[in-house]
Amino acid sequence: MILPNTPLYQAKTDAEFRIRMIQHIKTAYKDILGKDANLLDLPNGLEIVQAKIQQRLYDMSNGQINLFRDEDRREQLAA
């Protein structure tokens, strides 16, 4: 796979890439995420924000857009 020649994709470690990706998401999607962007600072922030976005899409589309894996959906319904 060919990656773009940008600083985001030129990280030397996974941790560095994660930090750069979080900063990119905060900057590029601040209007969409609003205050949820602060969740990205938590250790599992990417996963939390991903779940929130998946739920928003599911709710707004009346279930037509379902990005949840079956087991994720079952866990969420059980909670």
Helices and strands as residue ranges (DSSP letters): G 7-10, H 14-28, H 30-33, G 34-41, H 45-60, H 70-78
